[in-house]
């Protein structure tokens, strides 16, 4: 990869606010979160393909949840099912408890800021 591009990405990441999670605004309808086995609510994730830059960082960080397809865009997976029809918020999936940290890291590192996390 071109060193100028790598340096530019580092500068952009250093100057943007930290993203612990991309949350939807309160005026958007959000489905009721699923209950967790130990109480609390399930983390859910989806990708806005209109914002996706196709860098593939999400897939590198958490390949059990994210994948890139031939169209060069990232999608979330629900097990072996790729949520690409239609994708976007309609492709939202629940995240297994053991993958939550990886999904959050992927959202933080995403250069397109296209990974949206919803939690109760």
Secondary structure, 3 states (H helix, E strand, C coil): CCHHHHHHHHHHHHHCCCCCCCCCCCCCCCCCCCECCCCCECCEEEECCCCCCCCCHHHHHCCCCEEECCCCCEEEEECCEECCCCCHHHHCEECCHHHHHHHHHHHHHCCCCCEEEECC
